[in-house]
Structure formats: structure tokens, C-alpha cells
Amino acid sequence: MLILTTILIYFCVLMVMGRVTSRKSTNDTFYRGERKSPWYMLALGLVGASISGITFVSVPGMVIRQDMTYLQTCLGFIVGYFVVAFVLLPVYYRLNLTTIYTYLQKRLGRRSYKTGALFFLLSEMTGTALRFYVVCSILQRFVFGQAGIPFGVTVVLLVLLIWLYTRRGGIKTLVWTDTFQTICMMAALLIIIAEVVSKLDMTMGEAFSAVMADSHSRIFVFDDFVSTQNFFKQFISGVFIVVVMTGLDQHMMQKNLTCKTLRDAQKDMCVGGFFFVPVNFLFLALGVLLMMLAAKEGMAIPADSDELLPMFAASGWMGNLVLVLFSIGIVAASFSGTDSALTAVTTSFCVDIKERPTDERLRRVAHLGVCALFALFILMFRVINSTSVIDAIYIVLSYTSGPLLGLFSFGILTRSRVNDKLVPYICVASPLICFAVDQLTTHLTGYKFGYELLLLNGILVFIGLFFTGKMKRA
């Protein structure tokens, strides 16, 4: 009851913020926040929007098998955010875009535009629903299920709450609620770390020294190129993950397009990008500390690394405070990404697919419909209830971002025109070819592609656009 009451108060705060920020709202408020967002608020909210509830649970457990090598990817994130800030944002601001996929129509053609928007909608709805499903499952297991609330009711209730506080203010509301949720998430993380340090009978200084002296504090891997933890693979992957998953994703860019000027948006992107290294260091340090606590208490390390934090926090073993903070941390991390994703999908549907950006009735109906479809997706994953199928969906999602990388790269890096009629076929063929290459390489050499598939996918689309459109070069 304590946890449910706390979460209810948390949602009430979001509702009040949504009410205050949505006064006299219009479509311009919903889509672009009237271009008045403070850059420092966006920089802080960027962290929360990029860290999902799965991240909150999974990153501490990464140290069990990967040590702290994930920080190599986070260093790549910084470079990626600078690329987005100084390569992509100037293009978006120069064209005064509401959705970033409108650029494809202006540069490549109508079918290229529709193809990019549809790839975004497919990837965003499925990926966000899957991530939120995992979070709903965790909350159902440790919070709502224990109160006798059915899973279906949990899903509908949580999605309904997101719709309620975003339905009027849209992106303007999210600038403020995501900042609030980032603060809640970081406060939860820091207090949980403090509680673990106390259980270990250490001071903060002693805990830091113990973490850095632990064998799991290894960050850099330069000596094994085949390893997926190799520095260059992780670093380059981090760069492209940000470029594609942030710079080419309406979900992540929509808030960044609400700044008054390009310079403010660039400050927001660069400052926010630097936060990811210290924030993820704290998550990984928590993982090391939890392993120390498990050794001290004679507890076995869970086989599933994702269970490391829940084993202590969600079980109630560390007390009600940590249990409440764990629940709020997951809710804050997952909501700050989900609410903006649903708003971005609504925006892209109204602007890119229906091409009716001024129709307020369409926007209201579309937003409600997107939220209902989102809840349906989550319940469908519950029915499937198969880890292998869910893993397969994640793999499919890793293929859907490559075509966007190829389309935008071709548009920005070349002056060539494309054969617009062939673009949809090229963008569908490329992921299929990547899948075949991955399977063949694994069968013949045992090498399994990781994030490199994203780069390969983008290159294949780029090559396809070049050779099919070279006779139309400008």
C-alpha cells in the first residue's frame, strides 16, 4: 500500500504539471512547444528520455559479465551527440521542421519521405511497447500484482495516465515532466547507492576506492578485437547509436527542436551528452557494490544479470525506502521515454502520414488511438509470453534503423538525386540482405554481428540509392 500511495502521489504531480503547462494549448504547443523551451531543462531531460526502465534494472547487472566496459560505448555517445548537434540540428533548424522526416521529402522525394516516416512508426511503436511491457511486468511482479491488480488493468491504467498528462500540452508538457522524472530517477539511484554503502559499513570515499579496486571495474578492452567488448567496436557503436537512435529519431529530436534558436539546441545536446558517462558510471558502480553486498551476506549472484538489483531492492530485503525508490526509479525512467515516444508517433502520423498538421481534432483522436494501440501491443506481448519471440522482436528492431541512417546520410553527404520510386524497395531489401549476411557469417566463421549491422545496413541503403539514382545526379 505504501508503494501504491507513493506512485499515486507521483502521478498526481505529473498531472498537475501537465495541467499547468497545457493552458491555451494549440497544435503548435503539442508539436513544437511554441519554440520556447529552456535549453538547460532539455539537457537534463535528455538523460531521462534516453534511459528506459529496462536500463535502470539492467545496467547494474552488466558488471557481472562485462565489467564496466559499457562506459566505452558511453564515451562514443559524447561524440555522437556532437555530430547530431553540429551536423543534423543545423539542417533541421534551417528548414524549420516539425518532424525531421519532412527533410527527406525536401531533399529526396515524396516516397523517400513516406518510407522514412513509416520505418520510424514501425520501429518506435514496437520498440517502445516492448520496453514498456518489460517494465510493466517488473512492476506487476513486485508492486501491483501483490495488491491483487490484474496485469491488463495495470497496463491500461499506466497508459491512461500517460495520455492524461500529455493529451493537451504534448511536447511542451514533456519538457517539464521529463526533467522532473530525470530528477526523481537520479535521486532514487543516489539514495539506493547510499543505502547499499551503509549496508557495507563503508563511507562514500571507501566505497569509491573499493569499486575502483574491484576486478569488475575494468573499463577498456584493447587486446581482443574479436570480443564484442573491444574498445573500438564499443566506441564506434556508441557514436552511431546516438546518431541513429537520437539524431534520426523523431521521439528524441522533437523536444530538441523546441528551443528558440539553433545555438540553444546545440548547447542542450552537447551538455546533455556529457551526462551519460557519470550517470552510467553510477549505475555500474551500484552493480559492483551489490556484488560486494551479496558476497558479504553469503547470497548467490543471480544467473540472470537483470535480477541483480531487483534481488535486493524489489524483494524488500533492504527495507521499504529502497523498495519505494526502486519503484519510482523504474516508473520515472520508463515514463520519461514512453510519453515522448507516444507524442512523437502522434506527431509523425498527423504531419507525415496524414499531412494535416493544423487539424486539432485529428491530433486529439490520433493521440488517443496511438495510446490505445500501444496498450494493445503490450497486452499482445503478454499473450506471446515467449522470451525467444521477444528476443526476435528486438533483433528485428535493430534492422529498422539502418534505412534511416542510409537515407539521411545520402541526403546530407551527397548532392545526388535518387530514383524516388525505388527507395521503398531498397530500404526493405537492405535489412533482408543484412540478415542473410549475419546468418551466413555466423554459420561459416562463428562471428556474430552486433551493432555493426546498423552500419552495414546504412551503407547498403546508401549504395543502393547511389547506383539506382546516379543518372539523375544534380
Buried (B, 14 or more C-beta within 10 A) or exposed (E): EEBBEBBEEBBEBBBEBBBEBBEEBBBBBBBBBBBEBBBBBBBBBBBBBBBBBBBBBBBBBBBBEBBBBBBBBBBBBBBBBBBBBEBBBEBBBEEEBBBBBBBBBEBBBEBBBBBBBBBBBEBBBBBBBBBBBBBBBBBBEBBBBEEEBEBEEBBBBBBEBBBBBBBBBBBBBBBBBBBBBBBBBBBBBEBBBEBBBEBBEBEEEEBBEBBEEBEBBBBBBEEEEEEBBBBEBBBBBBBBBBBBBBBBBBBBBBBBBBBEEBEBBBBBBBBBBBBBBEBBBBBBBBBBBBBBBBEEEEBEBBEEBBBBBBBBBBEBBBEEEBBBBBBBBBBBBBBBBBBBBBBBBBBBBBBBBEEBBEBEEBBBEBBEEBBBBBBBBBBEBBEEEEEEEBEEBEEBBBBBBBBBBBBBBBBEEBEBBBBBEBBBBBBEBBBEBBBEBBEEEEEEEEEEBEBBBBBBBBBBBBBBBBEBBEEEEE
